[in-house]
Amino acid sequence: MRALDERGNVRPLADVENEMIRLAIEHYKGQMSEVARRLGIGRSTLYRKLKEMGIEPEEGRSDRMAS
């Protein structure tokens, strides 16, 4: 994960957080309880952040459900 942008400036925290949440959802195959636990946040906080970022919670689960 990059800490600096293409100009060498520190990336905004919101961008880094967004990338980390997306990475965790992918890594834990959409298991939201596990994602929240590994990120050290509550599930309700995770769902609120997903809503703020415009991510549907079911997006991360689609691969798992297809298996």
C-alpha positions in Angstrom: 0.0 0.0 0.0 1.4 3.4 -1.0 1.8 6.1 1.6 2.8 8.7 -0.9 1.1 10.0 -4.0 2.7 10.3 -7.4 4.1 13.7 -6.5 5.7 12.4 -3.3 3.1 13.9 -0.9 1.5 11.9 1.9 -1.8 10.5 0.7 -4.9 11.7 2.5 -5.9 9.4 5.4 -9.4 8.9 3.9 -7.8 7.4 0.7 -5.5 5.1 2.7 -8.4 4.0 4.9 -10.6 3.3 1.8 -7.8 1.2 0.2 -7.3 -0.7 3.5 -11.0 -1.5 3.9 -11.2 -2.7 0.3 -8.1 -4.8 0.7 -9.5 -6.4 3.9 -12.8 -7.2 2.3 -11.1 -8.9 -0.6 -8.6 -10.7 1.6 -11.2 -12.0 4.0 -13.6 -12.8 1.1 -16.4 -10.5 2.3 -16.7 -12.0 5.8 -17.6 -8.6 7.4 -17.3 -9.7 11.0 -13.7 -10.9 10.3 -12.9 -7.7 8.3 -14.1 -5.5 11.2 -12.2 -7.6 13.8 -9.0 -7.5 11.8 -9.3 -3.7 11.2 -10.0 -3.2 14.9 -13.4 -1.6 14.4 -16.9 -2.6 15.2 -19.2 -4.0 12.5 -21.5 -1.0 12.6 -18.5 1.3 12.1 -17.4 -0.8 9.1 -20.9 -0.7 7.6 -21.1 3.1 8.2 -17.7 3.6 6.5 -18.8 1.4 3.5 -21.9 3.5 3.1 -19.8 6.7 3.2 -17.5 5.3 0.6 -20.4 4.2 -1.6 -19.5 0.5 -1.3 -22.3 -2.1 -1.2 -21.6 -4.6 1.6 -22.6 -7.4 -0.7 -19.9 -6.6 -3.2 -17.2 -8.3 -1.1 -19.4 -11.4 -0.6 -20.1 -12.1 -4.3 -17.1 -14.4 -4.8 -17.8 -16.3 -1.6 -21.4 -16.8 -2.4 -20.6 -18.1 -5.9 -18.5 -21.0 -4.5 
